[in-house]
Amino acid sequence: MNYLVIAFQVIVGISLLNVWLLQSKKATRWRGGNATTIMEEFKVYGLSAMVCYIVGFIKVTLAILLIVAIWYPVLKQPAALGLAALLLGSVAMHLKIKDPLFKSFPAALFLIMCLFIAFF
């Protein structure tokens, strides 16, 4: 079980770092509405650029902590639960703008993985 939790920590952590640091200005099929960047996506959701920066900072920080938690387990549950809360918000934003359900898939999957990480 421990190896599965660690695998989830690596997958979620690296994936979120990829989204926010490497793919933030690239179009993906998961973006809300017709947005092609994260900033556009937040505008589609009716959120400001400041909210985008704040959420991005928190997600990147928690993703790093989730990876660091492999060696410092005390960080695991707070990082995973913090990310779970933000990912729940991501799913809610997709639902708010009536995106097709498939666009919520990565956020929903990572939400489930974070809950698994937090409680196992």
Residue frames relative to the residue before (quaternion, step in Angstrom):
aa qw qx qy qz dx dy dz
M 1.0000 0.0000 0.0000 0.0000 0.00 0.00 0.00
N 0.6247 0.5675 -0.3366 0.4176 3.57 0.99 -0.86
Y 0.6630 0.5023 -0.3117 0.4593 3.59 0.97 -0.80
L 0.6202 0.5320 -0.3396 0.4658 3.59 1.08 -0.66
V 0.6408 0.5134 -0.3175 0.4744 3.58 0.98 -0.85
I 0.6578 0.4988 -0.3084 0.4726 3.58 0.91 -0.88
A 0.6299 0.5242 -0.3337 0.4659 3.58 0.98 -0.81
F 0.6531 0.5017 -0.3118 0.4738 3.60 0.95 -0.85
Q 0.6228 0.5354 -0.3452 0.4542 3.60 0.99 -0.78
V 0.6745 0.4856 -0.2932 0.4725 3.58 0.89 -0.91
I 0.6662 0.5118 -0.3074 0.4469 3.59 0.86 -0.95
V 0.6950 0.4583 -0.2804 0.4778 3.59 0.79 -1.00
G 0.6740 0.5166 -0.3046 0.4314 3.58 0.82 -0.96
I 0.7113 0.4400 -0.2672 0.4787 3.57 0.75 -1.01
S 0.6338 0.5388 -0.3391 0.4393 3.60 0.97 -0.77
L 0.6850 0.4696 -0.2917 0.4745 3.58 0.90 -0.87
L 0.6215 0.5157 -0.3444 0.4786 3.59 1.03 -0.68
N 0.6257 0.5362 -0.3266 0.4630 3.58 1.03 -0.78
V 0.6717 0.5045 -0.2981 0.4532 3.58 0.85 -0.98
W 0.7783 0.3913 -0.1961 0.4501 3.57 0.74 -1.04
L 0.7701 0.3627 -0.2039 0.4836 3.61 1.04 -0.63
L 0.7851 0.3207 -0.1686 0.5023 3.61 0.99 -0.72
Q 0.7874 0.3330 -0.1541 0.4953 3.59 1.00 -0.80
S 0.3867 0.7804 -0.4461 0.2062 3.60 1.24 -0.03
K 0.7557 0.3431 -0.2019 0.5200 3.59 1.11 -0.57
K 0.6034 0.5483 -0.3518 0.4599 3.57 1.26 0.33
A 0.4916 -0.6448 0.4999 0.3045 3.53 -1.14 0.68
T 0.0150 0.7569 -0.6534 -0.0043 3.54 -1.15 0.73
R 0.5894 -0.5915 0.4059 0.3714 3.56 -1.17 0.36
W 0.6294 0.5590 -0.3259 0.4304 3.58 1.27 -0.19
R 0.4893 0.6816 -0.4304 0.3328 3.61 1.20 -0.25
G 0.5481 -0.6359 0.4460 0.3103 3.54 -1.10 0.77
G 0.8270 0.1220 -0.1241 0.5346 3.55 -1.04 0.81
N 0.7041 -0.3979 0.3336 0.4844 3.55 -0.91 -0.98
A 0.2897 0.7915 -0.4935 0.2145 3.59 1.21 0.44
T 0.2429 -0.7693 0.5745 0.1382 3.54 -1.15 0.68
T 0.7516 0.2337 -0.1721 0.5923 3.62 1.28 -0.14
I 0.6454 -0.4986 0.3847 0.4322 3.57 -1.23 0.24
M 0.6363 0.5326 -0.3405 0.4422 3.60 0.92 -0.83
E 0.6524 0.4928 -0.3113 0.4844 3.61 0.94 -0.85
E 0.6225 0.5559 -0.3352 0.4372 3.56 1.01 -0.81
F 0.6625 0.4894 -0.3104 0.4746 3.59 0.92 -0.85
K 0.6170 0.5304 -0.3432 0.4691 3.61 1.06 -0.66
V 0.6197 0.5394 -0.3316 0.4638 3.58 1.03 -0.83
Y 0.6889 0.4742 -0.2703 0.4770 3.58 1.04 -0.79
G 0.5032 -0.6572 0.4205 0.3717 3.58 1.28 -0.20
L 0.5370 0.6148 -0.3974 0.4191 3.57 1.23 0.47
S 0.5212 -0.6675 0.4465 0.2888 3.56 -1.12 0.68
A 0.6624 -0.4750 0.4011 0.4181 3.52 -1.36 0.21
M 0.6202 0.5469 -0.3471 0.4425 3.61 1.01 -0.75
V 0.6372 0.5090 -0.3282 0.4767 3.60 0.98 -0.79
C 0.6177 0.5420 -0.3383 0.4585 3.59 1.01 -0.78
Y 0.6759 0.4893 -0.2948 0.4657 3.59 0.86 -0.92
I 0.6589 0.5073 -0.3089 0.4616 3.58 0.95 -0.86
V 0.6680 0.4862 -0.2975 0.4784 3.59 0.86 -0.97
G 0.6458 0.5296 -0.3175 0.4490 3.58 0.94 -0.85
F 0.6534 0.5097 -0.3098 0.4663 3.57 0.91 -0.92
I 0.6777 0.4872 -0.2948 0.4653 3.57 0.89 -0.94
K 0.6686 0.4990 -0.3138 0.4533 3.61 0.88 -0.88
V 0.6542 0.4967 -0.3193 0.4726 3.60 0.92 -0.84
T 0.6504 0.5168 -0.3152 0.4589 3.59 0.92 -0.87
L 0.6992 0.4616 -0.2761 0.4710 3.58 0.84 -0.96
A 0.6110 0.5388 -0.3534 0.4599 3.61 1.07 -0.65
I 0.6444 0.5003 -0.3143 0.4855 3.58 0.99 -0.83
L 0.6614 0.5044 -0.3065 0.4629 3.59 0.92 -0.88
L 0.6153 0.5485 -0.3455 0.4485 3.58 1.05 -0.71
I 0.6631 0.4726 -0.2960 0.4992 3.58 1.03 -0.75
V 0.6454 0.5162 -0.3150 0.4666 3.60 0.94 -0.87
A 0.6005 0.5981 -0.3407 0.4070 3.58 1.14 -0.68
I 0.4767 0.6357 -0.4540 0.4031 3.61 1.22 -0.18
W 0.7602 0.3384 -0.1719 0.5273 3.59 1.04 -0.81
Y 0.7571 0.2346 -0.1318 0.5953 3.57 1.25 -0.51
P 0.2068 -0.8622 0.4493 0.1091 3.59 0.42 1.28
V 0.5379 0.6302 -0.4108 0.3804 3.60 1.14 -0.43
L 0.6592 0.5200 -0.2964 0.4552 3.60 1.19 -0.53
K 0.5097 0.7137 -0.3936 0.2755 3.56 1.21 -0.55
Q 0.7411 0.4287 -0.2595 0.4468 3.59 0.59 -1.07
P 0.6678 0.4795 -0.3398 0.4568 3.67 0.80 -0.77
A 0.6584 0.5005 -0.3200 0.4622 3.61 0.94 -0.83
A 0.6769 0.4953 -0.2971 0.4563 3.58 0.89 -0.92
L 0.6845 0.4734 -0.2961 0.4687 3.61 0.92 -0.82
G 0.6155 0.5314 -0.3456 0.4684 3.58 1.07 -0.67
L 0.6680 0.4775 -0.2971 0.4873 3.57 0.95 -0.87
A 0.6144 0.5505 -0.3520 0.4422 3.60 1.00 -0.77
A 0.6466 0.5164 -0.3200 0.4615 3.59 0.96 -0.84
L 0.6813 0.4750 -0.2922 0.4742 3.59 0.91 -0.89
L 0.6551 0.5048 -0.3145 0.4660 3.59 1.01 -0.75
L 0.5883 0.5386 -0.3620 0.4824 3.58 1.12 -0.59
G 0.6310 0.5228 -0.3149 0.4790 3.57 1.08 -0.76
S 0.6243 0.5376 -0.3339 0.4581 3.59 1.04 -0.75
V 0.6518 0.4973 -0.3115 0.4804 3.57 0.93 -0.90
A 0.6494 0.5275 -0.3140 0.4488 3.58 0.95 -0.89
M 0.6460 0.5151 -0.3257 0.4596 3.60 0.98 -0.79
H 0.6295 0.5144 -0.3391 0.4734 3.61 0.98 -0.77
L 0.6687 0.4883 -0.3015 0.4728 3.59 0.94 -0.85
K 0.6047 0.5846 -0.3430 0.4183 3.58 1.04 -0.83
I 0.7715 0.3331 -0.1899 0.5077 3.59 0.89 -0.89
K 0.4691 -0.7235 0.4024 0.3075 3.56 1.34 0.31
D 0.1582 0.7793 -0.5742 0.1950 3.56 0.93 0.97
P 0.5718 -0.5252 0.4708 0.4190 3.59 -1.21 0.34
L 0.6231 -0.5956 0.3569 0.3600 3.59 -1.01 0.80
F 0.6054 0.5866 -0.3738 0.3868 3.61 0.98 -0.71
K 0.6092 0.5667 -0.3626 0.4199 3.61 1.11 -0.56
S 0.6549 0.4984 -0.2982 0.4835 3.58 1.23 -0.46
F 0.4467 0.7495 -0.4266 0.2382 3.58 1.22 -0.36
P 0.6924 0.4629 -0.3291 0.4449 3.67 0.67 -0.90
A 0.6628 0.4999 -0.3134 0.4610 3.60 0.90 -0.88
A 0.6626 0.4989 -0.3087 0.4657 3.60 0.95 -0.84
L 0.6464 0.5143 -0.3155 0.4669 3.58 0.97 -0.84
F 0.6902 0.4608 -0.2863 0.4789 3.60 0.87 -0.91
L 0.5734 0.5658 -0.3721 0.4611 3.60 1.14 -0.57
I 0.6699 0.4847 -0.2903 0.4817 3.59 0.87 -0.95
M 0.6509 0.5102 -0.3167 0.4644 3.58 0.95 -0.84
C 0.6529 0.5095 -0.3168 0.4623 3.61 0.97 -0.81
L 0.6398 0.5024 -0.3315 0.4779 3.59 0.99 -0.73
F 0.6176 0.5271 -0.3326 0.4797 3.59 1.04 -0.76
I 0.6454 0.5199 -0.3128 0.4640 3.59 0.91 -0.93
A 0.6963 0.5119 -0.2789 0.4187 3.57 0.84 -1.01
F 0.8103 0.3161 -0.1359 0.4745 3.56 0.95 -0.83
F 0.7200 0.3764 -0.2713 0.5161 3.62 1.22 0.16
